[in-house]
C-alpha cells in the first residue's frame, strides 16, 4: 500500500527522533487503537496499557518498518497482537465455531426508531457495548476495524493476518449477530414473523450486498428478491441500521487525564530511544 507524502515525512522524522512527529503520531492514532483494544479486552485501563505498549513497541522497531503498509495499519497490527496476548494470558480465545452451527433463525421485524433517534437515548451506549461484547473476540476485531474504524477489507486482512475471504465471512457473521442482538432492545413496528419466512438463498450474500461487493447477475437477482420479499427487505434494512447505529456511537476515547499521562510515558520512551540512537552513532 502506498503512503502519502505526509506520512512518509512523519515516518522519516520519527526515525530521526523528532519529538513533534511523535506527538502527531500519537494524536492521530491513539483513540483508534484504544477503541480496538477496548473492544478486544473490554477493560478501559487494560486498553490504555495496550495503546502505550503499542507505541513503545512501534518506536523501538521503527528501523524495521519497511513502509510496505501504512503506519496506521502497522500500529493496528501491533495493537491487535498485544490485545491477543493479553486475552490469551487470561483465558483461551472464544472459538468461532462452524458457520451456521448453533445459530437460531433471526427475528426479522422493522425498527420503529431511526439510528439517530436510538443513539440519543442515554442508555443506548451501554446496550451497544453489551451487544459488541457478546461477540467472540475474533469477530469483535473484524467488526471494529471494518465498520467502526472504516478500514478496507484488504487493510483489515493485513492487520489481523487473515485472508480477505475470512474477513468477509467474519464481518457477515458479526453484522447479523449484532443486528439480532439489538433487535431485542428496540421497539418493533409489528410482532415477530415466523422463522420459516427466512430466505436462505439471500442471507449468505447479505453483507456483501450491503458493501456493493456482489457482482451481476447475482446482484440483480438479489434486488428483485428484496423488492418482492418484505421479510428480507426488513433484514437488509435493520442490518444497515445496525451498522449506522454503531458507527454513530463511535465516541469512546482516552480520557484527557489519562491521555496526558500516556503521552508523557511515550514521550519519555521516545526520548530514550533518541538518546540511545545518538550514542550508537560512530564518532566523527
Number of C-alpha atoms within 10 A of each C-alpha: 10 10 13 10 9 9 16 15 12 19 21 14 15 22 19 13 20 16 15 11 18 23 14 12 18 19 13 12 16 21 19 23 29 25 25 26 28 23 21 26 18 17 11 18 14 16 25 23 15 26 33 21 16 25 25 18 15 18 21 15 11 14 10 9 15 9 15 11 15 19 20 17 18 19 21 26 21 22 27 22 18 20 25 18 12 16 16 11 10 8 8 9 13 12 9 14 9 8 10 8 8 8 9 9 12 19 19 27 22 22 19 13 14 13 20 13 10 16 19 12 9 9 10 16 18 9 14 20 14 15 18 25 18 14 21 16 22 19 24 20 26 26 29 25 24 19 16 20 15 13 17 13 19 15 22 25 21 18 24 19 13 12 13 16 12 14 24 18 17 19 25 21 20 23 22 22 20 22 23 21 21 20 20 10 13 14 12 15 11 11 10 12 13 12 12 8 14 18 14 10 10 17 17 13 17 21 23 17 18 14 9 10 12 16 10 9 9 13 16 12 12 19 14 11 16 17 11 10 14 15 18 23 18 16 24 23 15 23 23 18 18 23 18 17 21 22 17 14 18 14 11 13 15 21 11 9 8 12 17 12 11 18 18 12 14 22 18 12 16 21 16 14 17 19 12 11 13 13 10 9 8 6 6 3
